[in-house]
Amino acid sequence: METDTVRKTPAPYGQACSNCVKTKCRCVVREVGVCERSKYFAHRKQFLGSTCGLARTLISDLRLDKPKEPSGCPSLGPYDKGTEEVRATEGNRALLTVFALCTNVSKTFGYDLMPWSSQCEEAYDQLTKSIECEGDVVLVSLARLARIAVCAMEVYRRASEDSNFAQHATMAIEPLKLALHNLRTSFSPVILQHPEVAIYELALLQSPTPLVSPSSNPHSIFAPRRVEYLLACLETCKACCDYTLAGDVRDISATSMLIFPYCLKIAYKLAVLKDVPGWDPAIATATVDTVQCLEQIAVIAENANAKYKEETGEDSVFGEAAVMLRATAPNWRVPTVEQEQTVGDVSAPAWNCDIGGDFSLTDFADDFWLSGPMNF
């Protein structure tokens, strides 16, 4: 009896491993979904960091970030051929999903949480060749876009640390624009005709008419391009704010929660930006009213809190958010000329330093392209 039991052990063991891999891969996708769609995003960076850590742990536990056939290390345990098919489907999706998630969070934390590896490259190639649904197409596109974002972050870091590199940052931006163009040409007509895609494409890719002409300044040849970038940035901020304010805050993604305050910060910075040839801060003031946006999102948060209170009988995090937003909105009002003379440099990081809460995302002191000599 014991001999028969031992003889039959490998079969159920292999089946159990296969089911375990499938379950954990789905857990990875669900964890990413929790991070992207959580309605209780109260701890901000701590929540993102812990979720990314959990997702990366599952990836490592499944050995998706390691070679398929290890070099015979006994500590790795038996190698189950039955898991190869699972790894080629759910595993590839899970690996690329976690990479895209970690890339988005890396832009907030300032360092790489999950670098691109040969396993990611292999998963990308396999998933590209075996598209099974529309979600695979979106995931492959997100992975490519995440790789471009990683390169853009590296340019940002180098420019922030090296002033000489910052003066020639435009040369590093052109290859990124080419990569975005190549990605765009690979999209299907259905994706390109999507309304949200069209909005961002208009804001990012359409160049405004130059407002200034070259002068004797050695950097004047970059002045028109600089104004184009600033206008495109302003239009993108407006599109992001409009998108957030048009939806229900209960269904907003974690990524949008990060982007919305950052866009308000950039719009405010553009509204008080001085000494840039050809740039009129009044354009930013007329395009995005930061105070009005904060008041609108406060109303949306109050409505969401009321709906949750009807369902649960208790106030939610949105009630506290609405109070904080209303209290901080006046601090983001663009000052008049008289107020500027009294307060001083309103673009300095100390302008809103007395605001309570975690406002690290609204600190624009380290944005090399929005502060200093503007050497685009």
C-alpha positions in Angstrom: 0.0 0.0 0.0 2.8 2.4 0.9 4.7 1.6 -2.3 1.6 2.3 -4.4 1.1 5.6 -2.7 4.7 6.7 -3.3 4.5 5.6 -6.9 1.4 7.8 -7.5 2.9 10.9 -5.7 4.6 12.6 -8.8 1.4 12.9 -10.8 -0.7 14.8 -8.3 2.4 16.8 -7.3 2.9 18.0 -10.9 -0.8 18.8 -11.1 -0.7 20.7 -7.8 2.3 22.7 -9.0 0.5 23.6 -12.2 -2.6 24.7 -10.3 -0.4 26.6 -7.8 1.3 28.5 -10.6 -2.0 29.4 -12.2 -3.4 30.6 -9.0 -0.4 32.7 -8.0 -0.3 34.3 -11.5 -3.9 35.3 -11.1 -3.1 36.6 -7.7 -0.4 38.8 -9.2 -2.9 40.3 -11.7 -5.4 40.8 -8.9 -2.8 42.6 -6.7 -2.0 44.9 -9.6 -5.7 45.5 -10.1 -6.0 46.4 -6.4 -3.2 48.9 -6.7 -4.7 50.4 -9.8 -8.4 50.5 -8.7 -8.3 50.7 -4.9 -11.0 52.8 -3.4 -9.2 53.1 -0.1 -5.9 54.7 -1.3 -5.2 56.3 2.1 -1.5 55.6 2.7 -0.2 56.9 -0.7 3.4 55.8 -1.2 3.3 53.2 1.5 0.4 51.5 -0.2 2.1 51.5 -3.6 5.4 50.3 -2.2 3.9 47.4 -0.3 1.7 46.4 -3.2 4.7 46.4 -5.6 6.7 44.5 -3.1 4.0 41.8 -2.8 3.7 41.5 -6.6 7.5 41.2 -7.0 7.6 38.6 -4.3 5.0 36.5 -6.1 7.0 36.9 -9.4 10.2 35.7 -7.6 8.3 32.9 -5.8 7.1 31.6 -9.2 10.7 32.0 -10.6 9.3 34.0 -13.5 12.2 36.4 -13.3 14.8 33.6 -13.5 15.9 31.2 -16.3 13.4 28.5 -17.2 15.9 25.7 -16.9 18.3 26.3 -14.0 21.7 24.7 -14.0 20.9 21.8 -11.8 21.1 23.5 -8.4 19.6 20.9 -5.9 18.1 23.7 -3.7 15.8 24.8 -6.5 13.7 21.6 -6.2 12.3 19.4 -8.9 11.8 20.9 -12.3 8.2 20.3 -13.5 7.8 20.3 -17.3 4.1 20.6 -16.8 4.4 24.2 -15.7 6.0 25.4 -19.0 2.6 25.9 -20.7 1.3 27.9 -17.7 4.5 30.0 -17.7 4.0 30.8 -21.4 0.5 32.2 -20.8 -0.4 33.4 -17.3 3.3 33.7 -16.4 4.2 36.0 -19.3 1.2 38.2 -18.5 2.0 38.4 -14.8 5.6 39.3 -15.4 4.8 42.1 -17.9 2.0 43.4 -15.7 4.2 43.7 -12.7 7.0 45.4 -14.8 4.5 48.0 -16.0 3.2 48.5 -12.5 6.7 48.9 -11.0 7.6 51.3 -13.8 4.7 53.6 -13.0 5.5 53.5 -9.3 9.2 54.0 -10.0 8.4 57.4 -11.5 7.0 58.4 -8.1 9.8 57.0 -5.9 12.7 58.0 -8.1 14.4 54.6 -8.5 13.9 51.4 -10.4 11.8 48.9 -8.6 12.0 46.2 -11.3 14.5 46.5 -14.1 13.9 45.1 -17.6 15.5 41.7 -17.9 16.0 38.9 -20.4 13.1 37.1 -18.9 10.9 40.2 -19.5 12.2 40.3 -23.1 11.3 36.6 -23.6 7.9 37.1 -22.1 7.3 40.1 -24.3 8.3 38.2 -27.4 6.2 35.1 -26.6 3.1 37.1 -25.7 3.5 39.2 -28.9 3.6 36.0 -31.0 0.6 34.4 -29.2 -2.0 37.1 -28.8 -5.1 35.5 -27.4 -7.3 38.5 -26.5 -7.5 42.2 -26.6 -6.0 42.4 -23.1 -2.8 40.9 -24.4 -2.5 43.7 -27.0 -3.0 46.3 -24.3 -0.5 44.6 -22.0 2.2 44.4 -24.8 1.7 48.1 -25.5 2.0 48.9 -21.8 5.2 47.0 -21.6 6.7 48.9 -24.5 5.5 52.2 -23.1 7.0 51.3 -19.7 10.4 50.7 -21.3 10.2 54.1 -22.9 9.3 55.6 -19.5 12.3 53.9 -18.0 14.6 55.6 -20.5 12.8 58.9 -19.9 13.4 58.6 -16.2 17.1 58.0 -16.8 17.3 61.2 -18.8 15.5 63.0 -16.1 17.8 61.8 -13.4 20.9 62.6 -15.3 19.7 66.1 -16.1 18.8 66.6 -12.4 22.3 65.5 -11.3 24.4 66.9 -14.1 23.8 70.5 -15.2 26.0 70.1 -18.3 23.8 67.2 -19.4 20.7 69.3 -18.7 21.8 71.9 -21.2 21.7 69.3 -24.0 18.7 67.3 -22.8 16.9 67.9 -26.1 19.3 65.5 -27.9 18.2 62.7 -25.5 14.6 63.5 -26.0 14.5 63.0 -29.7 15.2 59.2 -29.6 12.4 58.9 -27.0 10.0 60.7 -29.4 11.0 58.4 -32.2 10.3 55.4 -29.9 6.9 56.8 -29.1 6.2 57.3 -32.8 7.2 53.7 -33.6 4.9 52.5 -30.8 2.0 54.6 -32.2 2.4 53.2 -35.7 2.0 49.7 -34.3 -1.4 50.4 -32.8 -4.6 49.1 -34.5 -7.1 51.6 -35.9 -9.5 50.7 -33.1 -7.0 51.8 -30.5 -6.0 55.0 -32.4 -9.7 56.0 -32.8 -10.4 55.7 -29.1 -11.5 59.1 -27.7 -9.1 59.1 -24.7 -6.2 58.2 -27.0 -7.2 61.0 -29.4 -7.2 63.5 -26.5 -3.7 62.7 -25.3 -2.4 62.4 -28.8 -3.6 66.0 -29.6 -2.0 67.3 -26.4 1.3 65.5 -26.8 2.0 65.3 -30.5 0.5 68.5 -32.0 3.1 71.2 -32.0 1.8 74.8 -31.4 3.0 77.7 -33.5 6.2 79.2 -32.3 5.7 82.5 -30.4 9.3 83.9 -30.4 12.1 84.4 -32.9 15.8 83.9 -32.4 17.8 86.7 -30.9 21.4 87.4 -29.9 21.1 85.0 -27.0 23.2 81.8 -27.6 20.3 79.7 -26.4 17.7 81.6 -28.4 17.5 79.0 -31.1 15.9 76.7 -28.5 13.3 79.3 -27.4 10.6 78.4 -29.9 11.0 74.7 -29.1 10.9 75.5 -25.4 7.6 77.3 -25.7 6.2 74.4 -27.7 7.1 72.0 -25.0 5.6 74.2 -22.3 2.3 74.6 -24.3 2.1 70.9 -25.0 2.8 70.2 -21.3 0.0 72.7 -20.3 -2.5 71.0 -22.7 -1.6 67.6 -21.3 -2.2 68.8 -17.8 -5.6 70.2 -18.8 -6.5 66.9 -20.5 -5.6 64.9 -17.4 -7.5 67.3 -15.1 -10.6 67.2 -17.3 -10.5 63.4 -17.4 -10.2 63.1 -13.6 -13.0 65.7 -12.9 -15.3 64.1 -15.5 -15.3 60.7 -13.7 -16.3 59.2 -10.4 -13.5 59.4 -7.9 -14.6 56.0 -6.5 -13.5 54.4 -9.8 -10.4 56.4 -10.4 -7.2 54.5 -10.8 -4.2 54.8 -8.5 -2.1 56.1 -11.4 -4.6 58.9 -12.0 -4.6 59.8 -8.3 -0.9 60.4 -8.7 -1.0 62.2 -12.0 -3.9 64.6 -11.1 -2.0 66.5 -8.3 1.2 66.5 -10.3 -0.7 68.1 -13.2 -2.1 70.7 -10.9 1.4 71.4 -9.6 2.8 71.8 -13.2 -0.1 74.1 -14.2 0.6 76.3 -11.1 4.3 76.4 -11.9 3.6 77.4 -15.5 1.2 80.1 -14.2 4.0 81.7 -12.2 6.9 81.0 -14.5 8.9 84.1 -15.2 11.9 85.2 -17.4 11.1 82.7 -20.2 11.2 84.4 -23.6 7.9 84.1 -25.4 6.1 82.5 -22.5 3.0 84.3 -21.1 2.0 82.9 -17.6 -1.5 84.2 -18.3 -2.0 81.4 -20.8 -1.6 78.8 -18.0 -3.9 80.8 -15.7 -6.6 80.9 -18.4 -6.2 77.2 -19.3 -6.2 75.5 -15.9 -7.6 77.1 -12.7 -5.9 75.1 -10.0 -8.2 76.4 -7.2 -11.3 75.6 -9.1 -10.0 72.1 -9.9 -9.3 71.4 -6.2 -12.8 72.7 -5.3 -14.4 70.5 -7.9 -12.5 67.4 -6.8 -13.5 68.2 -3.2 -17.2 68.2 -4.3 -16.7 64.9 -6.1 -15.1 63.4 -3.0 -18.0 64.7 -0.8 -20.5 63.0 -3.1 -18.5 59.8 -3.1 -18.4 59.9 0.7 -22.1 60.4 0.9 -22.7 57.3 -1.3 -20.4 55.2 0.8 -22.1 56.4 4.0 -25.5 55.3 2.6 -24.1 51.9 2.0 -22.0 51.4 5.2 -23.3 54.0 7.7 -19.8 55.4 8.2 -17.7 58.1 6.7 -15.0 57.0 4.2 -11.5 58.4 3.4 -13.2 60.6 0.8 -14.8 62.7 3.6 -11.4 63.5 5.0 -10.0 64.2 1.6 -12.7 66.7 0.8 -11.9 68.6 4.0 -8.2 68.7 3.3 -8.7 69.7 -0.4 -11.0 72.7 0.6 -8.5 73.8 3.2 -5.5 73.7 0.9 -7.2 75.1 -2.2 -6.6 78.8 -1.4 -2.8 78.1 -1.1 -2.7 77.3 -4.8 -4.3 80.6 -6.0 -2.0 82.4 -8.4 -1.0 85.6 -6.7 -1.4 89.1 -8.2 1.5 91.4 -8.9 1.0 93.1 -5.5 1.1 89.8 -3.7 4.2 88.7 -5.6 6.0 91.8 -4.3 4.9 91.1 -0.8 5.5 87.3 -0.7 8.5 87.1 -3.0 9.3 84.2 -5.3 6.0 82.3 -5.5 7.6 79.6 -7.5 9.9 78.6 -4.6 9.1 75.3 -2.8 8.4 77.2 0.5 5.2 78.8 -1.1 3.0 75.9 0.2 5.2 74.5 2.8 2.7 75.2 5.6 0.1 72.8 4.0 -0.6 69.7 6.2 -0.4 66.2 4.8 1.9 64.4 2.3 2.5 66.8 -0.5 5.8 65.3 -1.8 4.3 64.9 -5.2 3.6 68.6 -5.3 7.2 69.6 -4.6 8.5 71.0 -7.9 11.9 72.2 -6.6 13.7 69.4 -8.3 12.1 69.6 -11.7 15.1 70.6 -13.8 12.9 71.4 -16.8 10.6 73.7 -14.8 13.3 75.5 -12.7 16.6 77.1 -13.3 17.7 78.5 -16.7 15.4 76.3 -18.8 18.1 75.0 -21.1 15.9 73.1 -23.5 
